[in-house]
Amino acid sequence: MTNKLPQEVFPTIETLDDLAKLVDYSFMDTLNCDPDAKENGIDHDPRQVFTGHYVPVNPTPIKDPEYVTHSKKLFSRAWFFRQTGSIKRFCSSIFW
């Protein structure tokens, strides 16, 4: 007699959009926004935050982003490297 443990079935992830659908943001739901934050998200000046866990801002794009490094272990196991086939294509899918 063989006792087999039930195997968990993971959804197929082929794109970053597929991955985004599976992310659990429940931790973010427990955080409080800074009540003094600007509604338009243009709040890039340094200042002390007295209450709240974060300040929502509109991101500023990085001009000419450059990929710096990765671990061999990450890319040997990561689906997105197999999907894109190269670091350059992977970076272009994230930065552009």
Residue pairs with C-beta under 8 A, 6 or more apart in sequence:
11 18
11 22
12 18
13 19
13 22
13 79
14 79
14 83
15 83
16 80
16 93
16 94
19 80
31 53
31 54
32 51
32 52
32 53
33 52
33 53
33 54
33 55
33 56
34 49
34 51
34 52
34 53
34 54
34 55
35 51
35 52
36 49
36 50
36 51
36 52
37 43
37 52
37 55
37 56
40 58
41 56
41 57
41 58
42 57
42 58
43 55
43 56
43 57
44 57
44 60
49 55
62 95
65 91
65 95
67 87
67 88
67 91
70 87
75 81
75 87
80 90
80 93
81 87
81 90
84 90
84 93
